[in-house]
Amino acid sequence: MFEDNFYIGTALNADQILQKDPAVDSLIQTHFNAIVAENCMKAERIHPEPDVYSWELADAFVDYGVQHNMHITGLAFSNARLVFSG
């Protein structure tokens, strides 16, 4: 009745993004129309050390939301080690 009027969201962890549990995946797709990244978009996950980047899980998160027509919220990209290093 109200599903088109506002977002109802949930945070997704890696197992949920990768759809490892069909029952949980069905619950997410049935009851939510918005997702936020639990950890996969945090700076330390994407850029764990100098010259190393890992976008695979963050990309899978966005793909999941697009595939299921969900509103997607990521995180602010900041890395204190890079910002405050000399």
C-alpha positions in Angstrom: 0.0 0.0 0.0 2.7 2.5 0.9 5.7 0.9 -0.7 6.0 3.6 -3.4 5.8 6.4 -0.8 9.0 5.9 1.2 12.1 3.7 1.5 12.3 0.8 3.9 16.0 -0.2 4.1 18.4 -2.7 5.5 22.2 -2.9 5.7 23.8 -5.7 3.7 26.8 -7.7 4.8 29.0 -9.7 2.4 27.1 -12.9 2.6 23.8 -11.1 1.9 25.4 -9.2 -1.1 26.6 -12.5 -2.5 23.2 -14.1 -1.8 24.6 -17.1 0.1 21.3 -17.8 2.0 18.3 -18.0 -0.3 15.8 -17.6 2.6 17.6 -14.4 3.7 17.8 -13.1 0.2 14.1 -13.7 -0.3 13.3 -11.8 2.9 15.4 -8.8 1.7 13.8 -8.7 -1.7 10.3 -9.0 -0.2 10.5 -6.5 2.6 13.0 -3.9 1.6 13.3 -1.4 -1.2 16.5 0.3 -0.1 19.9 -1.0 0.9 23.0 0.5 2.6 26.5 -1.1 2.6 27.3 -2.5 6.0 31.1 -2.7 5.5 32.0 -3.2 1.9 32.3 0.5 1.1 34.4 1.4 4.0 37.8 2.9 3.1 39.8 0.2 4.8 38.0 -2.5 2.8 38.3 -0.8 -0.6 41.9 0.6 0.0 43.5 -1.7 2.6 47.1 -0.6 1.9 49.0 1.7 -0.4 48.6 0.8 -4.1 46.0 -1.9 -3.3 42.3 -1.5 -4.2 39.5 -4.0 -3.9 36.2 -2.9 -5.5 34.7 -6.3 -6.1 32.3 -6.5 -3.1 31.4 -2.8 -3.4 30.6 -3.4 -7.1 28.5 -6.5 -6.2 26.6 -4.4 -3.6 25.6 -1.9 -6.3 24.8 -4.6 -8.8 22.5 -6.2 -6.2 20.6 -3.0 -5.7 20.3 -2.3 -9.4 19.2 -5.8 -10.2 16.4 -5.6 -7.6 15.4 -2.0 -8.3 16.4 -0.8 -4.8 17.5 2.6 -3.6 21.2 2.4 -2.9 23.2 4.3 -0.2 26.9 3.9 0.1 29.3 5.5 2.6 31.4 8.6 2.5 34.8 7.6 1.2 37.5 8.8 3.6 40.7 7.3 4.8 42.3 9.0 7.8 45.7 7.3 7.0 45.8 9.0 3.6 44.3 12.3 4.7 46.5 12.8 7.8 49.8 11.2 6.6 52.6 13.6 5.9 
